[in-house]
Amino acid sequence: MSTVRELSVKDAEFPFTANAAFLIDAQYRPYIAFDAATDENCYWTFPMPQGVSGTLTLYLQYRMASATSGNVIMAAAVEAITDGDATDTDAGSSFDTVNTSSAEAVPGTAGYKGEMSITLTNADSYAAGDYVRIKLSRDADNGSDTATGDFHLLIAELRDAA
């Protein structure tokens, strides 16, 4: 697999409506906090690079604020807009069906780094040069998301099958 794009927490965008995740610009390591009780989200926007092909996978490096047991579920959606698409970018969004991670067991010690991935089977028929947005959410109301406390995203990476 090759890296398509690193998704820094400092490059994330947050909705102006309710349920936004929060960027915490900590002294040593900035992170995005996702609540355990509410489906909070953030976005990254970028042009799809040339040469990208195949199924995309979103890799997440994270830590838990307080949980030392249980599972976390994350969800990602892709919006890919090609020049000439009938999508009014001023009036809404056109995300493809959400892709959900498996139930990921959190590290046994709060603050320790964990890794997980989400296969983006539903990727909105992306193509090189598309205007792309990746939406990331914690699926807090999923019955398999049993970890308490905030999920802290440290960094994300988008990879393709090439």
N, C-alpha and C positions, 0 to 999 in steps of 0.2 A: 504494500500500500504506500501511496505517496501523499505527502501533505499538500492539501489544496490551499488551506489558509489557517493560520493561527488566529484564534478568537480571544483576544486579551479582555480581561474583565474591565479594563479602563476604556476599551473601545465599545462597550455595550451601550445600548440605548434602552430607555425605560418608558413604558406607556405613561401618558398623562392622566389616565383613568385609574380606578382602583386596581388592586392586585399587582402592583409593580414590585419586583424584587428590589433589593437595596444594595447599592455599591458602598462598601465600607473601605475607605482609603486608609487602611491601617499603616502604621509606621513601617513595618517590615514586609508585609504581604497583603496587598489589596485583595478583596474578594467580594463576591456577590452573595448575599444572604437570601435564601429561600425558606420561608416559614414552613413549619410542620403541619399547620392547620388550614392554610389557605393556598390555593393554586396561584402562586405568584410567577411572574414571567419577565423576561428581558429579550432583546433582539440584537442581532448584528446585521449590518447592511454592507454589501460589497458587490462589485462586478464579478461574475463567474470567470475565472481565468481560462485561457486557451489550453487545450490539451486535456481537460478533465473528462473522464469517461467512467462509465460503470456506476455501480451502487456506491453512494456516499455513506460514510460512517462518521458520527460525531463522537469524539473521545473527550471525556471529562475527567479532570483531576480535581479532587475535592477533599474536604475534611468535614467532620460534624462538630458543631459547637459544643454539644453535651452528650449526645447519644453514644453508647458503647455497645448497643445491641439493636437488633431489628433490621429492617430492610428499608431502602429508599427507592422510589420510582421517579424517574425523570422522563419528560416528554419533549419532543422536538417536532416542529413543523417547518416546511420549506415553502417559500413563495418565490417563484422564478418568473420574471416578466420579460418577454422578448419584445424587441422593437416592433410596434404595430399590433401587439396584443390588445384585445378589447377589454382592458382593465383600466378603470379610472383611478389612478394613484392618488388623487386628491379626495376621493370619497370613501375609501375603504381598503380592504385587503382581500387577497385571493389565495390564502394558504391552502396547501394540499392537506389531505387527511393526516392527522397526528400520528407520529411514530413513538412508541413507548419502549422504554428500556425494560429489561427483565428486573425482577426484584433483586436489588444489589445489597448484599449484607454489608453493613457499615464496619469500619475498622473497630477493633475491640477497645481502643483507647481514644477518647475524645481528642481532637486536634491532630491525630495521625492522618497521613494522606492515604486516600483510596482512589481507585480508578474504576471507571465504568464506560460503557459505550452504548450508543443507540444507532442501529442500522436504519438508514433513511430510505427505506423501500419506497415510500411515498415522497418523491422529490420534485413534484410539479413539472416533470419533463424538462428539467434544466438544460441549458445549452451554453456554450462559451459566449461570453459577452452579455448574458442576461443580467438584469438588475435582480439581485437575490437578497432575500431576508431569511434569516434563521431565527425562529422563535423557540426559546427554551423555557420550560416550566417545570416546577415540581408538581407531580400529580398527587398532592397531599390528601385528596379525598378518595384515592384508590385504596381499597381494603388491604392490599399487600404492602402499602407504605406504612410501616409500623414503627419506624425510628422517631424518637422524640427530638425536639430541638431543631435548630436551623441547619440546613445543608449549606455549606460554604463552598461555592465554586471558585477554584483558584485559577484555572485556565481551561480553555477548550481548544480542540483542534479538529478541523474538518479534513477528512482523508477520502481519497477515491481508490478504486480497485486497481489502478494502473501501477 
